[in-house]
Amino acid sequence: MTPDTPADLRHALAEIAEDLAFSWTAGARTIFSGLDAERFEALDHNPTALLAELTDEQLARACTPGLGELVVRVGTAIREEESRRTWWERRGEDDRFLVAYFSCEFGLDESLPIYSGGLGVLAGDHLKSASGLGVPLVAVGLLYRKGYFRQALDEEDRQVERYPENDPTRLPVRAEPVTVGVELADDAGKPALVRARVWRVKVGRVPLYLLDTDVAENPDWARSITDTLYGGDREHRIRQELVLGVGGMRALHELGREPTVFHLNEGHSAFLQLERLRMLVEEKGVDRETALQRLRSSTVFTTHTPVPAGNEVFDEELVRRNVERLVMRCGFASWDEFAALGRFGDSARFGLTPFALRTAAYANGVSALHGEVSREMWNGLWPGRSASETPIGSITNGVHARTWLDETLGSALGRGDDTAAPDFARAYELEDETLWQTHCAAKERLLGVIRHRFGAQSGSHGVRLSFERDALTIGFARRFATYKRAGLLFADPQRLERLLQSAERPLQIVFAGKAHPADEAGKELIAEVVRFTRDPRSCGRVVFLEDYEMTLARHLVQGVDVWLNNPRRPLEASGTSGMKAALNGGLNCSILDGWWAEAWSPEVGFAIAGDGVAATESEQDAIDAAALLDVLEQQVLPTFYERDARGIPLRWLGLMRHSIARLGARFDTDRMVTEYVEALYLPAHRDAAQGFALRGD
């Protein structure tokens, strides 16, 4: 029934807002934007916060027949999707099967700001596809009261950070009647019990449980543990990771959830293995070595970092101060016996990745190339084995298509299988005009966002943008780490200037991204890009947009013509942003690293240089910078500006069709989660089930 009173409308809207399925359901955002577009944007597109502010009088004015019909349609679509028979149900697997997916961040929607970038967005997309496929899965993370930082630029073009408070009453979370305790060392090094409450997020069929230590019973130092993502010193970080791992395990137990498989998304949650070990040894009476075998058989570990320095390590004394009491309850004969599980090579520090790899029978990288790099990097954990024998496989990442696909293009493609994923192959059937006009409309929306957001930035005064719909538009948006080389385009400014100043084949470039607050080199890279946007040589055709987040990311991947990625190979483990552009018909122009090393062919996009690695970084940068400009001059620009009598770039459209049809389905999280289920989750579940059956507990 169409809601015809403010109370009915509020109830119907709240049902939609409380289920993160709204983030991938067509029309859902249109509803809330239609209530108050300006306020919805100011509230970071948060439906729950908007509803908390709207009065009954405002809802009464908004309660038109058209809005009511859209609310009914969206609500019905969400309920029907969550009630239909799923891929998992038709398999007829063991009904005891349950995966617990642990991650320190989840990027589900801008309205729940507990993510920083690719790792979190990948985790969020994983949950969304698990929901669509019906895979029995629960997830565990932390509810950060200040989340990750919001970005602005100061008068010197330097990144500055602000941390707005997250009020749970204005987030799509609900309190669970559960509190857990985790014993940590206080600031004086003495044992202290830290309490954490548990919140639940509904992600379609998947529940996500978030722990929060900002509770009255805790002292100030403990209340601040879950304040910011990736903030604080090493003591702060280990406290967060113990709350996530140990506290997360205890929360699942209190909630009556008994997983058979545990998936660690990076090493941040690896301390959950200690709590699992304690439960087996102390509560089940299993000897320590058998308990370790049980852990390994039922654990999946995904590594995302292709360099040892990027993996989480702690001084052993810091680890000991916080976990020794728990370790001694796990059956270890000595501290050193436990600490050896986290050591690697000559380092005396405790590494969470070595610890996770030693306690997981199933491990994987996130692209084929990253799997190779990981096997080489961690081969020393398996003495006597060659790198090729290192037991780390690979499952290439994907993206949740319905979250990232332009709604108009998604409607044109239609739905494919029972997961309601788009039928990407239909890209070949779309009329030239339909596909091109759909892309141009998304591009026009992006240009509107660029003008609006740039106009609101403090550093925009005196800069006149010359962005236009018909110009080739390149997007570069990601974390501003130095290895991602955001400044590679500027290595030859005269050559770039000629491309930007061309009247016949204009080029325009939009940058966005954040540097880690402690990464001074990354911040300087942002300043370098911003300074160039003010340089007369940029011709108003280069822009940097502040405060990169998921809403801006959607506009970018849906509207750009080319997605640029030029990391130092092989440091890009995967690169999911390029996948999002590809399924929208944006053509990737990328170094052959991460996913692009296995995805690229001349029919779907452009490759920068080859797969070789020079002797020094500066030599590699020079080679790749020249190759990038060569590709733009000789391949990208000529293809884009080759038009037929209708003004349509037919060769470019051919590349777009192949990109959508071939890459959209292949690099989708439905495929990715299916691979996890079949290659890792089910084998781990069966190993664990056999172990329990043999021992009768």
VOPA-922861 format. One line per 3 residues: number of its first residue (from 0); their letters; for each residue x, z, y of C-alpha. Coordinates in steps of 0.25 Angstrom, whole numbers, plus 5000, padded with zeros to 4 digits. Layout:
# VOPA-922861
NUM = A = X:Z:Y  ... .
This chain:
# VOPA-922861
0 = MTP = 5000:5000:5000  5005:4996:5014  5009:5009:5022 .
3 = DTP = 4999:5010:5034  5002:5024:5039  5015:5029:5045 .
6 = ADL = 5016:5040:5033  5014:5029:5023  5024:5020:5029 .
9 = RHA = 5034:5031:5030  5032:5035:5016  5034:5020:5011 .
12 = LAE = 5046:5018:5020  5053:5031:5015  5051:5027:5001 .
15 = IAE = 5059:5014:5004  5069:5021:5013  5073:5031:5002 .
18 = DLA = 5076:5021:4991  5089:5013:4994  5083:5002:4987 .
21 = FSW = 5078:4998:5001  5092:4994:5004  5091:4982:4995 .
24 = TAG = 5076:4979:4996  5072:4967:5005  5064:4971:5017 .
27 = ART = 5067:4986:5016  5076:4986:5028  5066:4978:5036 .
30 = IFS = 5056:4989:5035  5065:4999:5042  5070:4990:5052 .
33 = GLD = 5056:4986:5056  5053:5001:5058  5063:5002:5069 .
36 = AER = 5075:4992:5068  5083:4998:5079  5082:5012:5074 .
39 = FEA = 5084:5008:5059  5097:5001:5063  5102:5014:5071 .
42 = LDH = 5099:5022:5059  5108:5013:5050  5096:5007:5044 .
45 = NPT = 5092:5020:5037  5077:5019:5033  5077:5034:5030 .
48 = ALL = 5082:5038:5044  5073:5028:5051  5061:5034:5044 .
51 = AEL = 5065:5048:5048  5064:5044:5062  5052:5035:5063 .
54 = TDE = 5039:5043:5067  5025:5040:5061  5022:5033:5074 .
57 = QLA = 5033:5024:5073  5030:5021:5059  5015:5019:5063 .
60 = RAC = 5020:5008:5072  5028:5002:5062  5017:5002:5051 .
63 = TPG = 5013:4987:5052  5007:4980:5040  5020:4971:5039 .
66 = LGE = 5029:4983:5038  5020:4990:5028  5020:4978:5019 .
69 = LVV = 5035:4977:5019  5036:4992:5016  5027:4990:5004 .
72 = RVG = 5035:4978:5000  5048:4985:5000  5044:4998:4994 .
75 = TAI = 5037:4990:4983  5049:4982:4980  5058:4994:4979 .
78 = REE = 5049:5001:4969  5047:4989:4961  5062:4986:4960 .
81 = ESR = 5064:5000:4955  5053:5000:4945  5056:4987:4938 .
84 = RTW = 5063:4986:4924  5078:4985:4926  5090:4978:4920 .
87 = WER = 5094:4991:4914  5081:4995:4908  5080:4982:4901 .
90 = RGE = 5094:4984:4895  5089:4996:4887  5101:5005:4888 .
93 = DDR = 5103:5020:4885  5094:5027:4894  5104:5038:4895 .
96 = FLV = 5113:5029:4903  5116:5033:4917  5127:5030:4927 .
99 = AYF = 5132:5039:4938  5138:5031:4949  5147:5039:4958 .
102 = SCE = 5152:5034:4972  5157:5041:4984  5149:5031:4993 .
105 = FGL = 5136:5022:4991  5133:5011:5001  5118:5009:4998 .
108 = DES = 5113:5007:5012  5117:5009:5027  5107:5020:5027 .
111 = LPI = 5114:5029:5017  5128:5029:5024  5137:5035:5012 .
114 = YSG = 5146:5023:5010  5158:5017:5017  5159:5003:5011 .
117 = GLG = 5161:4994:4999  5162:5006:4988  5149:5012:4993 .
120 = VLA = 5142:4999:4995  5146:4995:4981  5141:5008:4975 .
123 = GDH = 5128:5006:4983  5126:4992:4977  5129:4998:4963 .
126 = LKS = 5117:5008:4964  5108:4997:4969  5111:4988:4958 .
129 = ASG = 5110:4999:4948  5096:5002:4953  5092:4987:4952 .
132 = LGV = 5097:4986:4938  5091:4999:4934  5105:5005:4929 .
135 = PLV = 5103:5020:4927  5113:5025:4938  5114:5037:4947 .
138 = AVG = 5124:5037:4959  5132:5049:4965  5138:5049:4979 .
141 = LLY = 5139:5058:4992  5130:5059:5004  5140:5059:5015 .
144 = RKG = 5134:5066:5027  5142:5057:5037  5144:5045:5027 .
147 = YFR = 5154:5035:5031  5158:5033:5046  5151:5024:5056 .
150 = QAL = 5160:5015:5063  5162:5011:5078  5174:5006:5086 .
153 = DEE = 5180:5013:5098  5185:5007:5110  5199:5003:5103 .
156 = DRQ = 5191:4996:5092  5194:5007:5082  5184:5012:5072 .
159 = VER = 5178:5025:5075  5170:5033:5065  5157:5041:5066 .
162 = YPE = 5150:5049:5055  5135:5050:5057  5128:5061:5049 .
165 = NDP = 5119:5057:5037  5107:5065:5037  5101:5065:5023 .
168 = TRL = 5087:5066:5028  5089:5052:5034  5095:5046:5022 .
171 = PVR = 5089:5040:5010  5093:5052:5002  5085:5063:4995 .
174 = AEP = 5090:5077:4991  5091:5081:4977  5088:5095:4973 .
177 = VTV = 5103:5096:4968  5115:5103:4973  5129:5103:4966 .
180 = GVE = 5142:5111:4968  5156:5106:4968  5168:5115:4968 .
183 = LAD = 5178:5111:4978  5190:5117:4986  5186:5122:5000 .
186 = DAG = 5195:5120:5012  5204:5132:5007  5205:5126:4993 .
189 = KPA = 5196:5136:4987  5184:5133:4977  5171:5130:4984 .
192 = LVR = 5158:5125:4978  5152:5114:4987  5138:5110:4986 .
195 = ARV = 5132:5096:4986  5117:5092:4987  5113:5079:4981 .
198 = WRV = 5105:5068:4987  5098:5056:4981  5097:5042:4985 .
201 = KVG = 5088:5032:4979  5094:5019:4976  5083:5012:4969 .
204 = RVP = 5084:5017:4955  5097:5023:4957  5099:5038:4962 .
207 = LYL = 5111:5040:4971  5115:5055:4972  5123:5059:4984 .
210 = LDT = 5130:5073:4986  5131:5080:4999  5139:5093:5002 .
213 = DVA = 5133:5095:5016  5125:5107:5011  5123:5121:5017 .
216 = ENP = 5129:5129:5006  5143:5122:5008  5154:5126:5018 .
219 = DWA = 5157:5115:5029  5169:5109:5022  5160:5106:5009 .
222 = RSI = 5148:5101:5018  5157:5091:5023  5162:5085:5010 .
225 = TDT = 5151:5074:5010  5152:5071:5025  5159:5057:5026 .
228 = LYG = 5162:5047:5016  5178:5045:5014  5180:5055:5025 .
231 = GDR = 5189:5068:5026  5202:5071:5020  5206:5072:5005 .
234 = EHR = 5200:5085:5003  5187:5080:5008  5187:5068:5000 .
237 = IRQ = 5190:5075:4987  5178:5085:4990  5169:5073:4992 .
240 = ELV = 5173:5066:4979  5172:5079:4971  5158:5081:4977 .
243 = LGV = 5155:5067:4973  5160:5067:4959  5158:5082:4954 .
246 = GGM = 5146:5085:4963  5140:5071:4959  5141:5074:4944 .
249 = RAL = 5135:5088:4946  5124:5082:4954  5120:5072:4943 .
252 = HEL = 5120:5083:4933  5111:5092:4942  5102:5080:4944 .
255 = GRE = 5100:5078:4929  5108:5065:4929  5117:5063:4917 .
258 = PTV = 5125:5050:4918  5131:5043:4906  5141:5035:4915 .
261 = FHL = 5148:5038:4928  5153:5028:4937  5163:5031:4948 .
264 = NEG = 5163:5021:4959  5177:5024:4964  5185:5036:4961 .
267 = HSA = 5178:5045:4972  5169:5052:4962  5179:5053:4951 .
270 = FLQ = 5178:5068:4951  5165:5067:4944  5173:5066:4931 .
273 = LER = 5178:5080:4933  5164:5085:4933  5160:5077:4921 .
276 = LRM = 5172:5082:4914  5168:5097:4917  5154:5094:4912 .
279 = LVE = 5159:5089:4899  5169:5100:4897  5163:5112:4903 .
282 = EKG = 5148:5109:4900  5149:5100:4887  5161:5107:4881 .
285 = VDR = 5168:5093:4879  5183:5094:4878  5190:5088:4890 .
288 = ETA = 5196:5076:4884  5183:5072:4878  5176:5074:4891 .
291 = LQR = 5186:5065:4898  5183:5054:4887  5168:5056:4891 .
294 = LRS = 5171:5054:4905  5179:5042:4903  5168:5035:4894 .
297 = STV = 5157:5037:4904  5164:5034:4917  5165:5021:4925 .
300 = FTT = 5175:5020:4937  5175:5009:4947  5187:5008:4956 .
303 = HTP = 5186:5001:4969  5200:5002:4975  5211:4992:4972 .
306 = VPA = 5223:5001:4978  5228:5014:4973  5228:5020:4987 .
309 = GNE = 5213:5017:4988  5210:5027:4977  5206:5041:4980 .
312 = VFD = 5218:5051:4977  5219:5066:4980  5231:5076:4980 .
315 = EEL = 5230:5083:4967  5230:5097:4974  5217:5093:4982 .
318 = VRR = 5211:5088:4969  5215:5101:4962  5210:5110:4973 .
321 = NVE = 5196:5104:4971  5194:5101:4956  5203:5110:4948 .
324 = RLV = 5192:5120:4945  5184:5108:4940  5195:5102:4932 .
327 = MRC = 5198:5115:4925  5183:5115:4920  5186:5101:4914 .
330 = GFA = 5195:5105:4902  5208:5101:4908  5220:5109:4904 .
333 = SWD = 5227:5108:4918  5225:5102:4931  5236:5092:4929 .
336 = EFA = 5228:5087:4917  5217:5083:4926  5225:5079:4938 .
339 = ALG = 5232:5068:4929  5219:5061:4928  5220:5057:4943 .
342 = RFG = 5235:5054:4944  5240:5040:4944  5254:5035:4944 .
345 = DSA = 5264:5044:4952  5254:5050:4961  5251:5065:4959 .
348 = RFG = 5237:5063:4967  5224:5063:4960  5217:5050:4960 .
351 = LTP = 5202:5048:4958  5204:5034:4953  5214:5038:4942 .
354 = FAL = 5205:5049:4938  5192:5040:4938  5200:5030:4929 .
357 = RTA = 5205:5040:4919  5191:5046:4917  5183:5033:4917 .
360 = AYA = 5183:5024:4905  5177:5013:4913  5183:5008:4926 .
363 = NGV = 5182:4995:4934  5186:4989:4947  5177:4981:4956 .
366 = SAL = 5181:4967:4955  5189:4959:4944  5202:4959:4953 .
369 = HGE = 5200:4974:4957  5199:4977:4942  5213:4970:4940 .
372 = VSR = 5219:4978:4952  5213:4991:4946  5219:4989:4933 .
375 = EMW = 5232:4987:4938  5231:4998:4948  5227:5009:4938 .
378 = NGL = 5234:5004:4926  5243:5016:4926  5232:5025:4922 .
381 = WPG = 5233:5018:4908  5248:5019:4904  5252:5008:4894 .
384 = RSA = 5241:4998:4898  5243:4986:4905  5235:4983:4918 .
387 = SET = 5225:4974:4911  5222:4985:4901  5219:4995:4912 .
390 = PIG = 5204:4999:4909  5198:4995:4923  5188:4984:4923 .
393 = SIT = 5181:4977:4934  5167:4975:4939  5166:4967:4951 .
396 = NGV = 5157:4974:4962  5144:4968:4967  5134:4970:4978 .
399 = HAR = 5119:4973:4978  5113:4960:4982  5100:4965:4987 .
402 = TWL = 5107:4974:4997  5116:4964:5002  5108:4951:5001 .
405 = DET = 5101:4945:5014  5086:4947:5011  5083:4933:5015 .
408 = LGS = 5093:4927:5006  5089:4937:4995  5075:4932:4996 .
411 = ALG = 5079:4918:4995  5087:4921:4982  5076:4928:4976 .
414 = RGD = 5077:4939:4965  5085:4936:4952  5085:4946:4940 .
417 = DTA = 5078:4959:4938  5087:4967:4948  5081:4959:4959 .
420 = APD = 5094:4953:4963  5094:4940:4970  5095:4927:4963 .
423 = FAR = 5108:4923:4969  5108:4909:4961  5096:4905:4970 .
426 = AYE = 5106:4903:4981  5108:4889:4975  5093:4886:4977 .
429 = LED = 5092:4890:4991  5090:4878:5001  5102:4876:5010 .
432 = ETL = 5094:4879:5023  5088:4892:5016  5102:4898:5012 .
435 = WQT = 5109:4894:5025  5097:4899:5034  5097:4912:5026 .
438 = HCA = 5112:4914:5029  5111:4911:5043  5099:4921:5045 .
441 = AKE = 5108:4932:5039  5119:4927:5048  5110:4928:5060 .
444 = RLL = 5106:4942:5057  5121:4946:5055  5124:4940:5069 .
447 = GVI = 5113:4948:5075  5119:4961:5068  5133:4957:5073 .
450 = RHR = 5128:4956:5088  5120:4968:5087  5130:4977:5081 .
453 = FGA = 5142:4972:5089  5134:4973:5102  5132:4988:5099 .
456 = QSG = 5147:4990:5096  5155:4997:5107  5166:4987:5106 .
459 = SHG = 5157:4975:5108  5157:4975:5124  5164:4963:5129 .
462 = VRL = 5164:4955:5116  5155:4943:5115  5152:4939:5101 .
465 = SFE = 5150:4924:5098  5144:4925:5084  5134:4914:5080 .
468 = RDA = 5126:4911:5068  5132:4898:5065  5147:4903:5065 .
471 = LTI = 5154:4906:5052  5153:4921:5051  5163:4929:5043 .
474 = GFA = 5161:4944:5039  5172:4954:5036  5166:4968:5034 .
477 = RRF = 5172:4979:5025  5181:4991:5026  5192:4989:5036 .
480 = ATY = 5203:4992:5026  5216:4985:5029  5217:4978:5016 .
483 = KRA = 5204:4971:5019  5211:4964:5031  5200:4963:5041 .
486 = GLL = 5211:4957:5051  5216:4946:5042  5207:4936:5050 .
489 = FAD = 5215:4940:5062  5229:4937:5056  5230:4923:5063 .
492 = PQR = 5221:4926:5076  5224:4912:5081  5219:4905:5069 .
495 = LER = 5207:4914:5069  5204:4912:5083  5203:4897:5081 .
498 = LLQ = 5192:4900:5070  5184:4909:5079  5185:4900:5091 .
501 = SAE = 5180:4887:5084  5168:4881:5090  5165:4872:5078 .
504 = RPL = 5167:4882:5067  5165:4896:5073  5169:4908:5065 .
507 = QIV = 5164:4922:5067  5168:4935:5060  5162:4949:5059 .
510 = FAG = 5169:4961:5055  5164:4975:5050  5170:4987:5043 .
513 = KAH = 5175:5001:5044  5189:5007:5042  5190:5020:5034 .
516 = PAD = 5191:5031:5045  5205:5034:5041  5210:5020:5040 .
519 = EAG = 5217:5017:5053  5222:5003:5049  5208:4999:5045 .
522 = KEL = 5203:5004:5059  5214:4996:5066  5209:4984:5058 .
525 = IAE = 5195:4986:5064  5201:4987:5078  5209:4974:5075 .
528 = VVR = 5197:4966:5072  5189:4972:5083  5200:4968:5093 .
531 = FTR = 5199:4954:5089  5184:4953:5091  5187:4956:5106 .
534 = DPR = 5199:4946:5106  5195:4933:5113  5200:4925:5101 .
537 = SCG = 5188:4931:5093  5179:4923:5101  5168:4933:5099 .
540 = RVV = 5167:4929:5085  5173:4941:5078  5166:4954:5078 .
543 = FLE = 5168:4968:5071  5155:4976:5069  5156:4991:5068 .
546 = DYE = 5150:5000:5058  5150:4992:5045  5139:4997:5036 .
549 = MTL = 5129:4991:5025  5119:4985:5035  5130:4977:5043 .
552 = ARH = 5136:4973:5029  5123:4967:5025  5122:4959:5038 .
555 = LVQ = 5136:4954:5036  5136:4950:5022  5122:4943:5024 .
558 = GVD = 5126:4935:5036  5141:4931:5036  5145:4918:5032 .
561 = VWL = 5159:4922:5026  5163:4936:5021  5178:4938:5023 .
564 = NNP = 5186:4947:5014  5201:4947:5015  5207:4959:5008 .
567 = RRP = 5221:4961:5003  5220:4956:4988  5218:4964:4979 .
570 = LEA = 5213:4976:4988  5198:4972:4988  5192:4978:4976 .
573 = SGT = 5179:4970:4977  5173:4967:4990  5158:4968:4989 .
576 = SGM = 5155:4964:5004  5159:4950:5000  5149:4950:4989 .
579 = KAA = 5138:4954:4998  5141:4942:5007  5142:4932:4995 .
582 = LNG = 5128:4935:4990  5123:4932:5004  5130:4919:5005 .
585 = GLN = 5142:4924:5013  5154:4917:5008  5166:4926:5005 .
588 = CSI = 5180:4922:5011  5189:4932:5004  5202:4935:4998 .
591 = LDG = 5202:4934:4983  5201:4949:4981  5190:4958:4975 .
594 = WWA = 5177:4952:4971  5181:4938:4978  5192:4936:4968 .
597 = EAW = 5182:4934:4957  5171:4929:4965  5177:4918:4973 .
600 = SPE = 5176:4903:4971  5176:4892:4981  5161:4890:4979 .
603 = VGF = 5158:4904:4984  5167:4907:4995  5182:4907:5001 .
606 = AIA = 5195:4913:4995  5206:4918:5005  5220:4915:4999 .
609 = GDG = 5222:4917:4984  5224:4929:4975  5239:4931:4978 .
612 = VAA = 5245:4943:4984  5257:4942:4994  5269:4951:4994 .
615 = TES = 5265:4959:5007  5252:4962:5013  5256:4955:5026 .
618 = EQD = 5259:4942:5019  5246:4943:5011  5239:4945:5024 .
621 = AID = 5245:4933:5031  5242:4924:5018  5228:4929:5018 .
624 = AAA = 5225:4928:5033  5230:4913:5033  5221:4910:5020 .
627 = LLD = 5209:4917:5027  5210:4908:5039  5213:4896:5030 .
630 = VLE = 5200:4898:5022  5192:4900:5035  5197:4888:5041 .
633 = QQV = 5198:4878:5029  5186:4883:5021  5176:4893:5027 .
636 = LPT = 5174:4887:5041  5173:4872:5036  5163:4875:5025 .
639 = FYE = 5154:4884:5034  5154:4873:5045  5151:4861:5037 .
642 = RDA = 5137:4858:5039  5126:4848:5035  5116:4841:5044 .
645 = RGI = 5108:4854:5043  5119:4863:5048  5120:4869:5034 .
648 = PLR = 5134:4872:5028  5131:4866:5014  5145:4869:5008 .
651 = WLG = 5144:4883:5014  5130:4885:5008  5136:4881:4995 .
654 = LMR = 5146:4892:4995  5135:4902:5000  5126:4898:4988 .
657 = HSI = 5137:4900:4978  5141:4913:4984  5127:4919:4983 .
660 = ARL = 5124:4913:4970  5137:4916:4963  5142:4929:4969 .
663 = GAR = 5128:4935:4973  5125:4938:4958  5139:4940:4953 .
666 = FDT = 5143:4950:4963  5130:4958:4963  5129:4973:4959 .
669 = DRM = 5119:4970:4949  5130:4963:4941  5140:4973:4945 .
672 = VTE = 5131:4985:4940  5127:4977:4927  5142:4976:4924 .
675 = YVE = 5144:4991:4926  5133:4994:4917  5137:4984:4906 .
678 = ALY = 5152:4986:4907  5154:5000:4911  5142:5009:4912 .
681 = LPA = 5136:5006:4898  5149:5007:4891  5152:5020:4898 .
684 = HRD = 5138:5025:4894  5139:5021:4880  5153:5028:4879 .
687 = AAQ = 5148:5041:4885  5135:5041:4876  5144:5039:4864 .
690 = GFA = 5153:5050:4868  5141:5060:4870  5134:5055:4857 .
693 = LRG = 5147:5058:4849  5149:5072:4855  5134:5076:4855 .
696 = D = 5133:5081:4870 .
